[in-house]
Amino acid sequence: MYRIFTRIFLSLLFVGISSLSLRAQAVFGIHASFQPRVGTIASSDYRNAVGLGFEFLSPNVKKASPVSLQFGAQFTALYAGEERVDALISPAQGIEGELTISNKQISLHGITRITPQNTKWILPYADFLVGMGVYGIEEMVDDHSYDEAVCEMVNTQVNFEVGVAGGLMIPLSNTVFLDIRGTYLNTGRVPFANLSTVRVNEGIADYQIDTIRPDLFNLKVGVIMAVDGWCW
């Protein structure tokens, strides 16, 4: 799954940088994300999540207005903990290996961003998000006999999501901004591996799968880059 994320990220990064060079004042951003276990997931075993995200935003479409209006999309991949156990991966043949159980989530959201035009220094903004999230449990088997790892996603679920975000952009130059943002995301019920229940019984690994309806809060810190001067 990491290889898939890396390939998608590098491909879209190349496309994004190319589009910035062709479309003045379009925006590309990259962010580190932290999703704490708060709200409806505070009492569950769904752990704090960390990850990486990036986004593209159009030029301002309301240049004569007191606020700027931009449209775009963001992609985020988050990792919410893992447990590793040594277990039989082929009980019939007695082959042992290491099994890693982890919770993963990826999301793709459309963004509508509103930013005041008359701000000279710190730029506040509000985002409205709509899109989809993919939640799943990854099982990675590392075969000790062949030094080979095989990944498989199980109990994958795709949910429709809506959310809001508020942030501050601090100019580092005319084209680069430090971005600090908080996001609230409303999603449907999602499956996750209860990592505290991972056990090995008679050589075979087992764990409990739970479902929750989370209200997800996410903190993003990153850099936004614009081309040909200020975007706002």
C-alpha positions in Angstrom: 0.0 0.0 0.0 2.9 2.3 0.7 4.2 1.8 -2.8 0.8 2.7 -4.2 0.7 5.9 -2.2 4.2 6.8 -3.2 3.5 6.3 -6.9 0.2 8.3 -6.7 1.9 11.1 -4.8 4.9 11.4 -7.2 2.7 11.4 -10.2 0.3 14.0 -8.9 3.2 16.1 -7.6 4.7 16.2 -11.1 1.4 17.1 -12.7 0.8 19.7 -10.0 4.2 21.4 -10.5 3.7 21.4 -14.2 0.2 23.0 -13.9 1.6 25.7 -11.7 4.1 26.7 -14.3 1.4 26.9 -16.9 -1.4 28.5 -14.9 -0.3 31.6 -13.0 -1.7 31.9 -9.4 -2.8 28.3 -9.2 -1.8 26.8 -5.9 -0.1 23.6 -4.8 0.3 22.6 -1.1 1.8 19.7 0.8 1.0 19.0 4.5 1.9 16.7 7.3 -1.3 15.5 9.0 -2.1 14.5 12.6 -5.5 13.0 13.6 -5.8 12.7 17.3 -8.1 10.2 19.1 -10.7 12.7 20.3 -14.5 13.0 20.0 -16.4 9.8 19.1 -13.2 7.8 18.8 -11.7 8.9 22.1 -13.0 5.8 23.9 -12.2 3.3 21.1 -9.0 1.5 20.3 -8.7 3.4 17.0 -5.3 5.1 17.5 -3.9 8.5 16.7 -3.2 8.8 13.0 -0.4 10.5 11.1 0.1 10.9 7.4 0.7 13.1 4.4 -1.6 15.1 2.1 -1.4 17.4 -0.8 -3.8 19.7 -2.7 -4.4 21.8 -5.8 -6.4 25.0 -5.9 -7.5 27.2 -8.8 -6.7 30.9 -9.2 -9.1 33.3 -7.5 -12.3 33.4 -9.5 -13.7 36.6 -7.9 -11.0 39.2 -8.3 -13.3 42.2 -7.8 -14.8 40.8 -4.6 -13.8 41.6 -1.0 -13.2 37.8 -0.7 -11.4 35.4 -3.0 -13.0 32.2 -4.1 -11.0 29.1 -5.1 -11.8 25.6 -6.1 -9.6 22.5 -5.9 -9.0 19.1 -4.5 -7.0 17.4 -1.8 -5.7 13.9 -1.2 -4.7 12.6 2.2 -3.3 9.3 3.4 -3.3 8.4 7.1 -1.8 5.6 9.1 -3.5 4.8 12.5 -1.1 2.3 14.2 -0.1 -1.3 13.9 0.6 -4.5 15.8 3.1 -7.2 14.8 3.0 -10.9 15.8 4.9 -14.0 14.8 2.4 -16.6 13.6 1.9 -19.5 11.2 1.1 -18.2 7.8 0.7 -21.6 6.3 -0.6 -23.9 9.1 -0.7 -27.0 6.9 3.0 -26.7 6.0 4.1 -25.2 9.3 5.6 -22.1 7.7 6.1 -19.2 10.1 6.2 -15.5 9.4 5.4 -12.1 10.8 2.0 -10.7 10.5 1.5 -6.9 10.7 -2.0 -5.6 11.3 -2.6 -1.8 10.6 -5.4 0.6 10.1 -5.2 2.8 7.0 -7.4 5.6 5.5 -7.2 7.6 2.4 -9.4 10.4 1.3 -10.1 12.6 -1.8 -12.1 15.8 -1.3 -13.2 18.7 -3.4 -12.5 22.0 -1.8 -14.2 25.4 -1.9 -12.0 28.0 -0.2 -13.0 31.5 0.9 -10.2 34.0 1.9 -10.6 37.7 2.7 -8.9 40.0 0.1 -8.0 42.9 2.4 -5.7 41.0 4.7 -2.1 42.2 4.4 -0.2 39.8 6.6 -1.7 36.6 8.1 -4.3 35.2 5.8 -7.3 33.4 7.4 -9.5 31.2 5.3 -12.4 28.8 5.5 -12.7 25.5 3.5 -15.8 23.5 2.7 -15.1 19.9 1.8 -17.1 17.1 0.1 -15.7 13.8 -1.2 -15.0 10.2 -0.3 -12.9 8.3 2.2 -11.6 4.8 2.0 -11.1 3.0 5.3 -9.5 -0.4 5.6 -7.3 -2.8 7.5 -4.0 -3.9 6.0 -2.6 -7.3 6.7 1.1 -7.6 5.7 2.6 -11.1 5.8 6.4 -11.4 6.0 7.4 -14.9 5.1 10.6 -15.7 7.0 11.4 -18.6 4.7 11.5 -16.5 1.5 12.2 -13.1 3.0 9.1 -11.8 1.2 6.3 -9.5 2.3 2.7 -9.6 0.9 0.2 -6.9 1.6 -3.6 -7.2 1.5 -6.4 -4.8 2.3 -9.4 -6.4 4.2 -12.7 -5.0 5.3 -12.3 -1.9 3.0 -15.2 0.5 3.0 -15.8 3.7 1.0 -17.8 6.5 2.6 -19.2 9.8 1.4 -17.8 12.6 3.5 -18.4 16.3 4.2 -16.4 18.7 6.3 -15.2 22.1 7.2 -11.8 23.6 7.9 -10.3 26.8 9.1 -6.7 27.9 8.7 -4.1 30.6 8.7 -1.5 31.2 6.0 1.6 33.1 7.0 3.6 34.5 4.1 7.3 33.4 4.0 7.8 35.1 0.6 5.5 36.4 -2.2 4.9 32.9 -3.4 5.4 30.6 -0.4 3.1 30.4 2.7 3.3 28.4 5.9 -0.2 26.8 6.3 -1.7 25.8 9.7 -5.2 24.2 9.4 -7.8 22.4 11.5 -10.4 20.2 9.8 -13.6 18.5 11.0 -14.8 15.6 8.9 -18.2 13.9 9.2 -18.2 10.4 7.8 -20.2 7.2 8.0 -19.4 4.1 10.0 -15.9 2.7 9.4 -14.2 -0.6 10.2 -11.0 -0.8 12.1 -8.8 -3.5 13.6 -8.9 -3.4 17.4 -5.2 -3.6 17.8 -5.3 -4.4 21.5 -7.0 -7.7 20.7 -4.4 -9.1 18.3 -3.5 -12.5 19.7 -1.9 -15.8 18.5 -4.0 -18.8 19.2 -2.3 -22.2 18.4 0.1 -20.4 16.1 -2.6 -18.6 14.1 -3.0 -14.8 14.5 -6.5 -13.4 15.2 -8.0 -10.0 16.1 -11.3 -8.3 16.6 -12.8 -6.0 13.9 -14.9 -3.1 15.3 -17.0 -0.4 13.6 -17.5 3.1 14.7 -19.1 6.3 13.4 -16.2 8.8 13.9 -16.2 12.5 13.9 -12.6 13.1 12.7 -10.5 16.1 13.7 -7.4 16.7 11.8 -4.5 19.1 12.2 -2.4 20.0 9.1 0.8 21.9 9.0 2.5 22.4 5.6 3.6 24.7 2.9 1.5 26.3 0.1 3.2 27.5 -3.1 1.9 30.0 -5.6 3.3 31.2 -8.9 3.7 34.8 -10.3 3.0 36.6 -7.1 0.2 36.6 -4.5 -2.8 34.4 -5.1 -5.2 36.6 -3.1 
